[in-house]
Amino acid sequence: MSKKSDYEDELEALQIELVKTQAWAIEQGLKVLIVFEGRDSAGKDGAIKRITEYASPRQTRVVALPKPTERETGQWYFQRYVPHLPSAGEIVIFNRSWYNRGGVEPVMGFCTPEQQDQFLKDAPRFERMLSDSGIVIIKLWLDITKDEQAKRLEARVEDPLKTFKVSSLDAEAQTRWDAYSQARDRMLAETHSSHAHWTVIATDDKKTARLNIIRHILRTLGRPEAKVAKPDKDVVFGADKNMDRLAR
């Protein structure tokens, strides 16, 4: 059996467990929030696609907000995200989130240092309120090495089917690599908490990363009947004690 077939077989088995787990979560009235963050080209879109491929369209939402409007920039920072939070029985996936202020915005000069400092104080408190309200928070940081990122960014430009993935900020991902690393390290350190901890996913191998992301989500949700292997500890690890394992 080819390696590709092995991947597809395991992916299908995990997607079946996802369907069963979502049906259970709907019955239980769970409110599930999954936050996808990470380096550009780290594989967020591909992972989200596999998670939602067979999910209930009425109880599943993917939120990818554009840059804030002029009115939104004058609001409480978290305000525009609140209407998208999950209700009972729903799974909401943020493809980037309020953590833009922890990474992209300070690196690109889209917010002031004072705004970044305030965000890093407020985010754990905001997430504590969400957790206390019964929302299950799963925060994922998708990590990638600099060389692999360069290859993927170049492939985007050459592939006409990836036109909508190309961004004016792509070149900055490599040019400002060290600045992004510093912002990432500070963000993970200051917003990792017992009620909303960060899980890091090593994504140089996209397929392995996808499988392990799904395993992690399934085991976190904890459907009693689910039989899911533990994620590979070399691919999935907590941010609190493993900062030295992040790509530099």
C-alpha positions as CSV (number, residue, x, y, z in Angstrom):
1,M,0.0,0.0,0.0
2,S,1.4,3.4,-1.0
3,K,2.1,6.1,1.6
4,K,-0.6,8.3,0.0
5,S,-3.2,5.5,0.5
6,D,-2.1,5.1,4.1
7,Y,-2.7,8.8,4.7
8,E,-6.1,8.8,3.0
9,D,-7.2,5.7,4.9
10,E,-6.2,7.2,8.3
11,L,-7.7,10.6,7.3
12,E,-11.0,8.9,6.5
13,A,-11.1,7.1,9.8
14,L,-10.4,10.3,11.7
15,Q,-13.1,12.1,9.7
16,I,-15.6,9.5,10.6
17,E,-14.7,10.0,14.3
18,L,-15.1,13.7,13.7
19,V,-18.6,13.2,12.4
20,K,-19.5,11.0,15.4
21,T,-17.9,13.4,17.8
22,Q,-19.8,16.4,16.4
23,A,-23.1,14.5,16.6
24,W,-22.3,13.8,20.2
25,A,-21.2,17.4,20.8
26,I,-24.5,18.7,19.4
27,E,-26.5,16.3,21.7
28,Q,-24.4,17.5,24.6
29,G,-24.9,21.2,23.7
30,L,-21.1,21.8,23.6
31,K,-19.8,25.2,22.5
32,V,-16.5,24.6,20.7
33,L,-14.1,27.3,19.6
34,I,-11.0,26.3,17.6
35,V,-8.4,29.0,17.0
36,F,-6.0,28.4,14.2
37,E,-2.9,30.7,14.2
38,G,0.6,30.3,12.9
39,R,3.2,31.3,10.3
40,D,2.1,32.2,6.8
41,S,1.8,29.0,4.7
42,A,1.9,26.7,7.7
43,G,-1.2,24.8,6.5
44,K,-4.1,26.4,8.3
45,D,-6.4,26.3,5.3
46,G,-5.6,22.7,4.4
47,A,-6.2,21.5,8.0
48,I,-9.5,23.4,8.3
49,K,-10.7,21.9,5.0
50,R,-10.1,18.4,6.2
51,I,-11.8,19.1,9.6
52,T,-14.9,20.6,8.0
53,E,-15.2,18.4,4.9
54,Y,-18.0,16.2,6.3
55,A,-19.0,18.4,9.2
56,S,-22.6,19.6,9.8
57,P,-23.0,22.7,7.7
58,R,-25.6,24.2,10.1
59,Q,-23.5,23.6,13.3
60,T,-20.1,24.4,11.8
61,R,-18.8,27.9,10.9
62,V,-15.4,29.0,9.7
63,V,-14.6,32.6,10.5
64,A,-11.9,34.5,8.6
65,L,-12.4,38.2,9.1
66,P,-11.0,40.8,6.8
67,K,-9.1,43.8,8.1
68,P,-11.2,45.9,10.4
69,T,-13.3,48.8,9.1
70,E,-12.7,52.3,10.2
71,R,-15.6,51.9,12.7
72,E,-14.3,48.6,14.0
73,T,-10.9,50.2,14.7
74,G,-12.7,52.5,17.2
75,Q,-14.4,49.6,19.0
76,W,-13.2,47.5,22.0
77,Y,-10.6,45.3,20.3
78,F,-12.4,42.0,20.9
79,Q,-15.9,43.4,19.9
80,R,-16.0,42.3,16.3
81,Y,-15.1,38.7,17.2
82,V,-17.8,38.3,19.8
83,P,-20.8,37.9,17.4
84,H,-19.1,34.9,15.8
85,L,-18.6,32.9,19.1
86,P,-20.3,29.5,19.2
87,S,-23.7,28.8,20.7
88,A,-24.8,25.5,22.2
89,G,-24.1,22.6,19.7
90,E,-21.9,24.7,17.4
91,I,-18.3,24.4,16.4
92,V,-16.6,27.7,15.3
93,I,-13.2,27.7,13.7
94,F,-11.3,31.0,13.6
95,N,-8.8,31.1,10.7
96,R,-6.7,33.7,12.4
97,S,-8.4,35.6,15.2
98,W,-7.8,38.3,17.8
99,Y,-4.3,37.0,17.9
100,N,-3.5,39.2,14.9
101,R,-2.6,41.8,17.5
102,G,-0.2,39.4,19.1
103,G,1.8,38.8,15.9
104,V,1.0,40.4,12.5
105,E,0.0,43.8,13.8
106,P,3.0,44.6,16.0
107,V,5.5,43.2,13.4
108,M,4.0,45.2,10.6
109,G,3.4,48.4,12.6
110,F,-0.4,48.1,12.4
111,C,-0.7,48.7,16.2
112,T,1.3,50.5,18.7
113,P,3.5,48.9,21.4
114,E,1.0,50.0,24.0
115,Q,-1.9,48.4,22.1
116,Q,0.1,45.2,21.9
117,D,0.9,45.3,25.7
118,Q,-2.8,45.9,26.5
119,F,-3.9,43.0,24.2
120,L,-1.5,40.6,25.9
121,K,-3.0,41.5,29.3
122,D,-6.6,41.4,28.1
123,A,-6.5,38.2,26.0
124,P,-6.2,35.7,28.9
125,R,-9.0,37.6,30.8
126,F,-11.2,37.6,27.7
127,E,-10.6,33.9,27.2
128,R,-11.3,33.2,30.9
129,M,-14.8,34.7,30.4
130,L,-15.3,32.5,27.4
131,S,-14.2,29.4,29.3
132,D,-16.3,30.3,32.3
133,S,-19.3,30.6,30.0
134,G,-18.9,27.0,29.0
135,I,-17.0,27.4,25.7
136,V,-14.3,24.8,25.0
137,I,-11.3,26.6,23.6
138,I,-8.7,24.9,21.5
139,K,-5.9,27.1,20.5
140,L,-3.5,25.8,17.8
141,W,-0.2,27.4,16.7
142,L,1.0,25.9,13.4
143,D,4.7,26.2,13.2
144,I,7.0,25.8,10.1
145,T,10.7,26.2,9.4
146,K,12.0,29.1,7.4
147,D,13.2,27.0,4.5
148,E,9.9,25.1,4.2
149,Q,8.0,28.4,4.3
150,A,10.1,29.8,1.5
151,K,9.3,26.8,-0.7
152,R,5.6,27.0,-0.1
153,L,5.4,30.8,-0.7
154,E,7.3,30.3,-4.0
155,A,4.9,27.5,-4.9
156,R,1.9,29.8,-4.3
157,V,3.1,32.3,-6.9
158,E,3.7,29.6,-9.5
159,D,0.4,27.8,-9.0
160,P,-2.6,29.5,-10.7
161,L,-5.0,27.5,-8.4
162,K,-3.4,29.2,-5.4
163,T,-4.0,32.8,-6.6
164,F,-6.2,33.6,-3.6
165,K,-3.5,32.5,-1.2
166,V,-1.1,35.0,-2.5
167,S,-0.8,38.1,-0.3
168,S,1.1,41.3,-0.4
169,L,2.4,40.4,3.1
170,D,3.9,37.1,1.9
171,A,7.4,38.6,1.2
172,E,7.4,40.1,4.7
173,A,7.0,36.6,6.2
174,Q,10.6,35.8,5.2
175,T,12.1,39.3,5.5
176,R,10.7,39.7,9.1
177,W,11.2,36.1,10.2
178,D,13.1,37.0,13.3
179,A,10.6,39.7,14.3
180,Y,7.7,37.3,13.9
181,S,9.6,34.7,16.0
182,Q,10.0,37.3,18.8
183,A,6.3,38.3,18.6
184,R,5.3,34.6,18.6
185,D,7.4,33.7,21.6
186,R,6.0,36.6,23.6
187,M,2.4,35.9,22.6
188,L,2.6,32.2,23.4
189,A,4.3,32.8,26.8
190,E,1.9,35.5,27.9
191,T,-1.4,34.1,26.7
192,H,-0.9,30.4,27.6
193,S,-3.2,29.6,30.5
194,S,-4.9,26.6,32.2
195,H,-8.3,27.6,30.7
196,A,-7.0,28.3,27.2
197,H,-3.6,26.8,26.6
198,W,-1.6,26.8,23.3
199,T,-0.8,23.6,21.5
200,V,2.0,23.8,18.9
201,I,1.8,21.7,15.7
202,A,5.0,21.2,13.6
203,T,3.8,21.4,10.0
204,D,6.7,20.8,7.7
205,D,5.0,17.6,6.7
206,K,1.5,18.8,5.9
207,K,-0.3,15.4,5.9
208,T,1.2,14.3,9.2
209,A,0.3,17.6,10.7
210,R,-3.4,17.3,9.6
211,L,-3.8,13.9,11.0
212,N,-2.3,15.0,14.4
213,I,-4.4,18.1,14.5
214,I,-7.6,16.0,14.1
215,R,-6.4,13.5,16.8
216,H,-5.7,16.4,19.2
217,I,-9.1,17.9,18.6
218,L,-10.9,14.6,19.1
219,R,-9.0,13.8,22.3
220,T,-9.6,17.2,23.6
221,L,-13.4,17.0,23.0
222,G,-13.4,13.6,24.7
223,R,-16.3,11.7,23.3
224,P,-16.4,8.6,25.7
225,E,-16.8,6.1,22.9
226,A,-14.1,7.5,20.7
227,K,-10.9,5.5,20.1
228,V,-8.3,7.8,18.9
229,A,-4.5,7.4,19.1
230,K,-2.5,9.9,20.9
231,P,-1.0,12.6,18.7
232,D,2.7,12.2,17.9
233,K,4.6,14.1,20.6
234,D,7.2,15.1,18.0
235,V,4.4,16.9,16.0
236,V,2.1,18.1,18.8
237,F,3.3,19.7,22.0
238,G,2.3,22.2,24.6
239,A,3.8,25.7,24.3
240,D,4.5,26.2,28.0
241,K,7.5,23.9,28.4
242,N,8.6,23.5,24.8
243,M,9.5,26.9,23.5
244,D,13.0,25.6,22.5
245,R,11.3,23.3,20.0
246,L,9.8,26.2,18.0
247,A,11.2,27.0,14.5
248,R,13.8,29.7,14.6
